[in-house]
């Protein structure tokens, strides 16, 4: 006899049902917690985020570089032109 509510998704299960009509879970394959998340390729409970970041991105910190000299020069020329327009 199935439980009144599916432990997997919470849907009501009819009295003589062999599996949950909403998610397909049954007593042999789907009502255990391991089966619920077993095939999803999720990280383990003891997943170490810092170690993952170290492996994926290396040890050095990324330093943002400043604005390229070309853009500083462009901004300076535009500011001079704008100032010249106002002074005329």
C-alpha positions, 0 to 999 in steps of 0.5 A: 500500500503506498503512502497517502502523499508522495515523499518525493513531490508531495502529491496525493497518491491514490490507494491502489496506485503503484507509483506517484501519478505526478512524478513517477516515484514508486516504493522501489525506485523513487521514494528514497532520498538517494534516488531523489537526487542520485542522478542529478550530478549534484555536489556532495554534502562535503563539497569544498567551494574554495578547493573548487575555485582553486582548481578551476581558476588557479591560485593568482588573484585577478587584478583589474587593469586601469583604463587604457591610455588611449581612452584617457587621451580621448577623454582629455581631447573631448574635454578640451573640445567641449571647453573650447566650444563653451568659451567661444 
